């Protein structure tokens, strides 16, 4: 990531929580890119990455995939095109175990959910 920033290979970093190794790594990337004055945007996993997006001054947008909403007990709140950062503990969202069980049954396979 630093090598890309050093050679000015990007104008915006689209941070993918899963690919970069979790919330801590995403936070590091947000801080590093801010030091280069490069904005970031999140890439899917909105519920999990919203806490970073809301705390990183250089995050200008979030990508949202509504198909994942049913996996959570809480829903995101939007006011005048601004996504509100939850004030609940942790990342502010909990998994809907019933929805996950239905996915397991419909797919007839084991689904592993990691909480980071």
Number of C-alpha atoms within 10 A of each C-alpha: 10 11 8 10 18 10 8 11 10 12 11 16 19 18 23 19 21 15 10 12 11 15 19 13 15 21 19 11 18 25 17 15 20 16 12 12 13 18 20 24 18 22 19 19 17 21 21 20 23 23 19 20 24 17 12 16 13 19 22 13 16 19 16 14 11 9 7 12 17 14 17 17 13 15 14 15 11 10 7 5 7 9 15 13 18 18 10 9 8 11 18 16 19 17 15 14 12 13 14 18 13 11 15 14 12 9 10 9 9 11 12 8 8 5 9 10
